[in-house]
Amino acid sequence: MGLSKTERRQRIKNRIRKIVGGTEARPRLSVFRSNKEIYAQIINDVDGKTIASASSRDKDIKAEGTKSEVATLVGKSIAEKALKAGIETIAFDRGGYLYHGRVKSLAEGAREGGLKF
């Protein structure tokens, strides 16, 4: 029997996390995707602190349109919060998901919002 979908994603996630880490100068943008929603956090792994977070459940984000369109709005929202906290460059952590669809939309939204990665 092969790995389940979640076990496979966990292995990929662990592999990515060996390489991608968040520092104070360059924190990590972590993405989590559920079936309905999408969440993003900017994390300083040295201190173990979340600097900013945004999700499709936030009140300022209108959950209208396709899930990819909503993910773009979440990306812009997290970029805005990061710039307010004085962060311009980040390390992108796709969380074991393929860089495609909603994850890609979120990343492009964050870039449009002014984050560099």
Backbone torsions as a table, in degrees:
resi	resn	phi	psi	omega
1	MET	NA	136.6	179.3
2	GLY	-82.3	-174.1	178.8
3	LEU	-77.4	150.0	173.4
4	SER	-75.6	168.7	-178.3
5	LYS	-59.8	-42.6	-178.7
6	THR	-71.3	-37.0	177.9
7	GLU	-64.8	-41.3	178.7
8	ARG	-62.4	-45.4	179.3
9	ARG	-62.8	-39.2	-179.7
10	GLN	-63.3	-39.8	177.9
11	ARG	-63.8	-45.2	179.3
12	ILE	-63.5	-42.3	179.7
13	LYS	-59.8	-44.9	178.8
14	ASN	-62.2	-39.1	179.6
15	ARG	-64.3	-42.6	179.0
16	ILE	-65.8	-42.1	-175.1
17	ARG	-68.0	-21.2	174.1
18	LYS	-64.7	-31.8	-175.2
19	ILE	-95.4	-47.6	-173.5
20	VAL	-94.3	117.9	175.9
21	GLY	-133.3	157.2	-178.8
22	GLY	-104.9	129.6	175.0
23	THR	-112.3	178.5	178.7
24	GLU	-66.8	-39.9	-179.9
25	ALA	-72.2	-36.3	-178.1
26	ARG	-137.1	83.6	-179.1
27	PRO	-70.9	170.1	-175.3
28	ARG	-101.2	133.6	174.0
29	LEU	-97.0	107.5	-177.1
30	SER	-98.3	137.7	-177.9
31	VAL	-117.2	133.1	170.7
32	PHE	-126.1	135.6	-175.1
33	ARG	-125.5	120.8	171.8
34	SER	-102.9	-177.6	-178.3
35	ASN	-63.8	-37.3	-176.2
36	LYS	-101.7	-37.2	-170.3
37	GLU	-115.7	171.4	173.3
38	ILE	-140.6	139.4	-174.9
39	TYR	-127.7	146.5	177.3
40	ALA	-137.7	139.8	177.1
41	GLN	-133.7	144.8	171.3
42	ILE	-106.0	120.1	-169.1
43	ILE	-123.2	136.0	169.4
44	ASN	-98.7	104.2	-175.4
45	ASP	-72.5	-22.3	-179.9
46	VAL	-65.1	-46.1	179.1
47	ASP	-90.8	-13.2	-176.9
48	GLY	69.5	35.9	-177.2
49	LYS	-119.9	141.4	173.3
50	THR	-87.6	122.9	-176.5
51	ILE	-85.7	-43.9	-179.7
52	ALA	-150.1	153.6	176.4
53	SER	-145.8	155.0	176.8
54	ALA	-151.3	151.2	177.6
55	SER	-151.7	168.9	179.1
56	SER	-72.8	-6.7	178.5
57	ARG	-91.8	-8.0	179.7
58	ASP	-61.2	148.1	-176.8
59	LYS	-69.7	-29.4	-178.0
60	ASP	-78.6	-7.9	178.8
61	ILE	-103.6	119.7	178.8
62	LYS	-80.0	119.1	-177.9
63	ALA	-83.8	64.3	177.7
64	GLU	-121.9	149.2	-177.9
65	GLY	95.3	-168.3	-178.4
66	THR	-75.1	165.7	179.7
67	LYS	-63.6	-32.8	177.9
68	SER	-67.7	-38.4	177.9
69	GLU	-65.4	-39.7	177.8
70	VAL	-65.2	-39.2	179.1
71	ALA	-62.1	-37.1	177.3
72	THR	-63.1	-41.3	178.0
73	LEU	-63.9	-39.4	178.0
74	VAL	-63.9	-40.5	177.8
75	GLY	-61.1	-43.2	178.7
76	LYS	-65.9	-38.5	-179.6
77	SER	-65.1	-44.2	-179.6
78	ILE	-67.5	-34.9	178.0
79	ALA	-65.0	-42.4	179.3
80	GLU	-61.8	-45.2	179.7
81	LYS	-65.9	-36.9	-179.9
82	ALA	-66.9	-44.3	179.9
83	LEU	-63.8	-35.4	176.4
84	LYS	-64.1	-33.7	179.5
85	ALA	-85.6	1.8	176.4
86	GLY	84.6	27.7	-179.4
87	ILE	-114.1	128.7	178.7
88	GLU	-116.3	-37.8	-180.0
89	THR	-109.9	139.4	-179.4
90	ILE	-136.3	167.2	170.7
91	ALA	-105.7	127.6	-176.7
92	PHE	-88.4	125.6	177.9
93	ASP	-114.8	106.8	-176.6
94	ARG	-78.0	-1.7	170.9
95	GLY	66.5	27.8	178.6
96	GLY	87.7	-4.0	177.4
97	TYR	-88.9	155.8	175.7
98	LEU	-70.0	145.1	177.0
99	TYR	-76.8	81.9	-171.7
100	HIS	-164.4	151.4	174.1
101	GLY	66.0	-126.2	-174.2
102	ARG	-65.9	-36.2	180.0
103	VAL	-65.9	-42.0	178.1
104	LYS	-65.5	-41.2	178.8
105	SER	-61.5	-42.2	178.9
106	LEU	-62.8	-44.1	-179.4
107	ALA	-63.1	-43.2	179.9
108	GLU	-67.0	-36.5	176.6
109	GLY	-64.1	-39.9	178.9
110	ALA	-65.8	-38.8	178.1
111	ARG	-66.1	-42.4	177.6
112	GLU	-60.8	-35.9	-179.6
113	GLY	-72.5	-11.4	174.6
114	GLY	115.4	4.3	177.1
115	LEU	-81.7	146.4	178.8
116	LYS	-111.6	125.4	173.0
117	PHE	-162.7	NA	NA
